[in-house]
Amino acid sequence: MLKQNESPYISHVFVCTNDRGGERKSCSDNNSPLIKAKLKDVVHEKGWQGKVRISTSGCMGLCVNGPNVMIYPQRIWFSEVSPDDVDEIVSAIERFMADS
């Protein structure tokens, strides 16, 4: 039977890792799997497991602006993300954690 629940996470971070195999631009062209891995490492380092979830996302429809990272329920969207931008994303998550 269907159950509706409140999300157990303060922030759920979706990292698009869509790969079109070079046929067209896609988020994985610019190291989005590395971005996701770095974010997961930070979650573990900071002990945020169970509060912050890092998930793979399929295409978000804006590959031209990729890689794309979304944070919910805060409705934050980062585009043109590089692995060097992970600290900025983590800073945003830290603000959400402080507010909870």
C-alpha positions as CSV (number, residue, x, y, z in Angstrom):
1,M,0.0,0.0,0.0
2,L,1.2,3.5,-0.9
3,K,2.6,5.5,2.0
4,Q,3.4,9.2,1.9
5,N,6.2,10.2,4.2
6,E,8.3,13.3,5.0
7,S,11.8,13.1,3.6
8,P,14.3,12.0,6.3
9,Y,17.0,14.3,4.8
10,I,17.6,17.9,5.6
11,S,19.1,18.2,2.1
12,H,19.0,15.8,-0.8
13,V,21.6,16.6,-3.5
14,F,21.1,15.3,-7.0
15,V,24.1,15.3,-9.3
16,C,23.4,14.7,-13.0
17,T,25.8,12.1,-14.4
18,N,23.9,11.6,-17.7
19,D,26.3,10.4,-20.4
20,R,25.2,10.7,-24.0
21,G,28.4,9.0,-25.3
22,G,29.6,12.0,-27.1
23,E,26.6,12.3,-29.4
24,R,25.5,15.6,-27.7
25,K,26.7,17.6,-24.7
26,S,25.9,15.9,-21.4
27,C,26.7,16.5,-17.7
28,S,29.2,13.7,-17.5
29,D,31.4,15.4,-20.1
30,N,32.7,17.7,-17.4
31,N,33.5,15.3,-14.6
32,S,30.1,15.1,-12.9
33,P,30.8,11.6,-11.5
34,L,33.9,13.1,-9.8
35,I,31.7,15.9,-8.4
36,K,29.3,13.4,-7.0
37,A,32.2,11.3,-5.5
38,K,33.7,14.4,-3.8
39,L,30.3,15.4,-2.4
40,K,29.8,11.9,-1.0
41,D,33.3,12.1,0.6
42,V,32.4,15.3,2.3
43,V,29.2,13.9,3.7
44,H,31.1,11.1,5.3
45,E,33.9,13.3,6.6
46,K,31.4,15.7,8.2
47,G,29.2,12.9,9.6
48,W,26.1,14.0,7.7
49,Q,24.9,10.5,6.9
50,G,21.2,10.2,7.4
51,K,20.9,14.0,7.1
52,V,22.3,14.8,3.7
53,R,21.9,12.4,0.8
54,I,24.0,12.6,-2.4
55,S,22.2,10.9,-5.4
56,T,22.8,10.3,-9.0
57,S,20.4,12.0,-11.3
58,G,19.5,11.3,-14.9
59,C,19.1,14.1,-17.3
60,M,17.6,17.3,-15.9
61,G,16.9,18.7,-19.3
62,L,19.6,21.5,-19.2
63,C,22.7,19.7,-20.4
64,V,23.9,22.8,-22.2
65,N,24.4,24.3,-18.7
66,G,25.9,21.2,-17.2
67,P,27.0,19.7,-15.1
68,N,24.0,20.4,-13.0
69,V,23.5,19.9,-9.2
70,M,20.2,20.4,-7.4
71,I,19.5,20.6,-3.7
72,Y,16.1,19.8,-2.3
73,P,13.9,20.8,-0.6
74,Q,15.8,24.1,-0.7
75,R,15.3,24.4,-4.4
76,I,18.9,25.3,-5.2
77,W,20.2,24.7,-8.7
78,F,23.9,24.9,-9.5
79,S,24.9,24.8,-13.2
80,E,28.3,24.7,-15.0
81,V,29.7,22.9,-11.9
82,S,33.3,21.7,-11.9
83,P,35.0,19.6,-9.2
84,D,36.6,22.8,-8.0
85,D,33.1,24.1,-7.1
86,V,32.4,21.4,-4.5
87,D,33.4,23.6,-1.6
88,E,30.8,26.2,-2.6
89,I,28.1,23.5,-2.7
90,V,29.2,22.2,0.7
91,S,29.0,25.8,2.1
92,A,25.4,26.0,0.9
93,I,24.7,22.6,2.6
94,E,26.4,23.8,5.8
95,R,24.0,26.8,5.9
96,F,21.0,24.4,5.6
97,M,22.4,22.2,8.3
98,A,22.8,25.2,10.6
99,D,19.2,26.3,10.0
100,S,17.8,22.9,10.9
